[in-house]
């Protein structure tokens, strides 16, 4: 009877402790980088507010040309608010017309989320002259 030696092949691999150390290092790096990204996230989300307020301005101008007055009702100017995060949607800003008259209007977009955790909620405002400004910075 002829015996052949069977060779065991070992695969080179990382041990569990090496993988855990690498994951811990990656976690620490993410923890260090995340706070510095908060202003970038807030700036990107504020684009949503600016776009929606610009749309409200256009709709208010169209309403003014048809009826010779500005409206205080978003439905009357045919603005449809996207479902907010409070309603289970994805919109971070709530749009409101805070004043409207024969000569002008003011609309605001108020954040429903505190981007940097300081208790201040970002608010943008637009008027009949399309003056778009950030009135409360987050």
N, C-alpha and C positions, 0 to 999 in steps of 0.2 A: 504494500500500500504506500502510495506516495503522498507525502504531506506537503501542502503548500502553505507558506506563511501568508496570512492575510494582513495587509498593512491598513492601519487605521489612518484615515485622512482627517486632519484637523483643519477646520476653517478658521482663518484669522478673523476675529471680531472684537468689538468693544465690550467691556464688562458693564454690568448694570451700574456700578458706582461711577464709572467714567461718563456714562450717558447722563446720570443724574447731576453730576458736577457741571457738565456743559449746559444742561437745561437751567440750572440755578444761575449760571453766569448770564445766559440770555435773558432770564427774568429780571435780573438786576439791571442790565442795560436798558431794557424796556421801561422799567420803573424810573430810571434816570432821564430818559428821553421824553416820556409822556407829558410831564408838566410843561415843558417848553413848547409843546405842540398846541396847547390850549388857545393861544391867540390866533393861530392859523385856522383852527377849527371855527372859532367865533367869527373870523373874517369871512370864511367860506359860507357859513350859515347866514350871515347878514346879507349876502347876495340875494337870498330868497326874499328877504324883507324889501330890499330895493326894487326887485323885479315886480313884486306884487303891488307895491305902492305906485310904481310907474304905470301899471295896468289900471289901477284905480284912478289915477290922474287922467288917463286917456278916456276912460269911461265917463268920468265926471265932465270932461270937456264936451264929449258927444252929447251928454244929457243937457248941458248948458246951452249948446247950439240949438237943440230941439225945443227946450222948454224955457229958456231965458232965466234959469236959476239952477243952482247946484242942489244936489240931493243929499239928505242925511241917512238914506237907506241904501245899503249895499245891493239889496235885491232889486230895487228900483233902477239902478244903473246897470243891472245884469252882471254884477260881480259875484262869482261863486267861490266862496272860501273853501279851500282844500281842507279836508279833515285834519285837525290838529293832533298833536301827540296826546293831548288830553282826551281826545275823542277816539283814540285808537288809530289815527292816521299818521302821516309823516311830516306834516307842516309844523315847523317850530315856532312860527310867528302867528299871532292873532291880529287880524286887520279890523280896524274900526274907523268910522268917520266921526270925529269928535265935535265938529261944528260944520254947518253948511248954511249959506244965506244966498241972497240974490247976487252978491258980489264975490263970494269966495267960499273956500272950504279948507278944512284941515283933516287929514287922515293919518292914523298912526299904525305902526306895526310893532307890537309888543311881544318880546320873546317869552315863551312859556318855559324856558329852560335856562338855568343859570350856568353859563358856559365855564366860568372859572371858579365857581363855588364861593363867591364873596357876598352873595345875597342881593346883588344888583342885577336887574333884568334889562337887557338891551332894548332900546326903543328908538325907532326911526319915525320921521314925520315928513309929510309932503303937503304942499299947499297948491292953490290954483295957478301959481306962477311956476310950478314944477320945481320949487325950491325943496330939494331933498336933503335932509340933514339928520344926523344922529344926535338925538337930544339927551339920551342917557346911554353912556358907554358901559359895557360890561368888561 
